[in-house]
Amino acid sequence: MEEEKIYSIGDGPYALNEDDSAVDPAAFREALARDPEKLKSIERDEELAKALLGEDTGVMQEALKKVMAMVRGDGETRERRMDGLTRTSARRRDSNARRTITLT
């Protein structure tokens, strides 16, 4: 049995366009669903998981761009970026608890 290769964001099925959208959204989504580590990470945020794993490619691409902006640190505060991506989750968060989304 052949071992499945593990890719980092930006490589293989996780290839990104210049605007941080997925080059091949279907392949990106399938790779996420098959990667237990990445899947566990994104499933911590229900709205993010729905956006990245759902059938609406436009929603998935926009969520991916926002996540990549957070990872790259685009100058906005972390709370502002999170609010735009997961407004409901941000409201539910305990002020003492911090979430980290890692897609590496």
matplotlib code that plots the C-alpha trace (Angstrom):
import matplotlib.pyplot as plt

x = [0.0, 1.3, 1.6, -0.2, 2.1, 1.4, 1.4, 1.7, -0.6, 0.7, 1.9, 0.2, -3.6, -3.2, -1.7, -2.8, -3.4, -1.8, -4.9, -4.7, -7.7, -7.2, -6.0, -8.2, -10.9, -12.2, -8.7, -8.1, -11.3, -10.7, -7.2, -8.5, -11.1, -8.4, -5.9, -6.8, -4.4, -5.7, -9.3, -9.0, -7.7, -10.4, -13.2, -12.5, -14.4, -17.8, -18.3, -14.8, -15.3, -18.6, -17.0, -13.9, -15.6, -19.0, -20.1, -20.2, -16.9, -17.2, -17.7, -14.8, -12.5, -13.4, -12.9, -9.5, -8.4, -9.4, -7.5, -4.4, -4.6, -4.7, -1.7, 0.3, -0.6, -2.0, -1.8, -5.4, -5.9, -6.5, -9.9, -11.1, -10.1, -11.7, -14.9, -15.2, -14.7, -16.5, -18.7, -20.9, -17.9, -16.2, -19.3, -19.4, -15.7, -14.8, -12.6, -10.0, -9.9, -7.9, -8.3, -5.6, -6.3, -3.3, -3.3, 0.2]
y = [0.0, 3.4, 6.1, 9.3, 12.3, 15.2, 18.6, 22.1, 24.9, 26.3, 22.9, 20.1, 20.1, 23.1, 25.3, 28.9, 31.7, 35.1, 36.2, 33.2, 31.4, 27.7, 26.9, 23.8, 24.2, 20.7, 19.2, 21.6, 20.5, 16.8, 17.1, 18.9, 16.2, 13.4, 15.1, 14.3, 16.9, 19.8, 18.6, 18.5, 22.0, 23.6, 21.7, 23.6, 26.4, 25.2, 28.1, 27.8, 24.0, 24.7, 27.3, 25.3, 21.9, 22.9, 22.7, 26.5, 27.1, 30.9, 30.8, 28.4, 30.7, 33.7, 31.9, 30.6, 34.1, 35.4, 32.5, 33.1, 36.9, 36.0, 33.6, 36.2, 39.0, 41.6, 44.5, 44.3, 43.2, 39.5, 40.1, 42.2, 39.5, 36.7, 38.7, 39.0, 35.3, 33.8, 36.5, 34.0, 32.1, 35.3, 36.2, 32.9, 32.9, 33.4, 36.4, 34.4, 31.6, 32.1, 30.0, 29.4, 28.2, 26.5, 25.2, 24.2]
z = [0.0, -1.0, 1.7, 0.9, 0.6, 3.1, 1.5, 3.0, 2.0, -1.3, -2.6, -4.6, -4.2, -1.8, -4.6, -4.3, -6.8, -6.3, -4.5, -2.1, -3.6, -4.4, -7.9, -8.0, -5.3, -5.7, -5.2, -2.2, -0.6, -1.1, 0.2, 3.4, 3.9, 3.6, 6.0, 9.6, 11.0, 8.9, 9.3, 13.1, 13.0, 10.9, 12.6, 15.8, 14.1, 12.8, 10.4, 9.0, 8.4, 6.7, 4.4, 3.5, 3.2, 1.9, -1.7, -2.4, -4.1, -3.9, -0.1, 0.2, -1.8, 0.2, 3.5, 2.3, 1.3, 4.8, 6.5, 4.4, 5.2, 8.9, 8.5, 6.6, 9.0, 6.7, 9.2, 10.6, 14.2, 14.7, 16.2, 13.3, 10.8, 12.9, 13.2, 9.4, 9.0, 11.9, 13.4, 15.3, 16.7, 17.8, 19.8, 21.6, 22.5, 26.1, 26.4, 28.2, 25.5, 22.3, 19.2, 16.7, 13.2, 11.6, 8.0, 7.4]

ax = plt.figure().add_subplot(projection="3d")
ax.plot(x, y, z, "-o")
ax.set_aspect("equal")
plt.show()
